[in-house]
Amino acid sequence: MAIVREFIKKELDRSNAHSEVEATVSFVEADGEKFVQIDTYGSKNRAIPGKVSQSLRLSKSAYEQLKKLAEQHF
């Protein structure tokens, strides 16, 4: 699992198509700090369907930064 405290905006040279997967969001507290946790699950044809593929925990500052960047984008 990764804890993200800051985002660095990066422009992609090209955008490849990605497959769609399921994702969940959880609101957790660890060591007195609150996080937004996003878990993604692999494609349905994985060896172990339903297993968490990737997890990100966003600190409050990372969440606020991502929200601001997303609002500028959309």
Secondary structure, DSSP 4 states (H G I P E B T S, - for coil): -EEE--------S---------EEEEEEEETTEEEEEEEEE--TTSSSTT-EEEEEEE-HHHHHHHHHHHHHH-
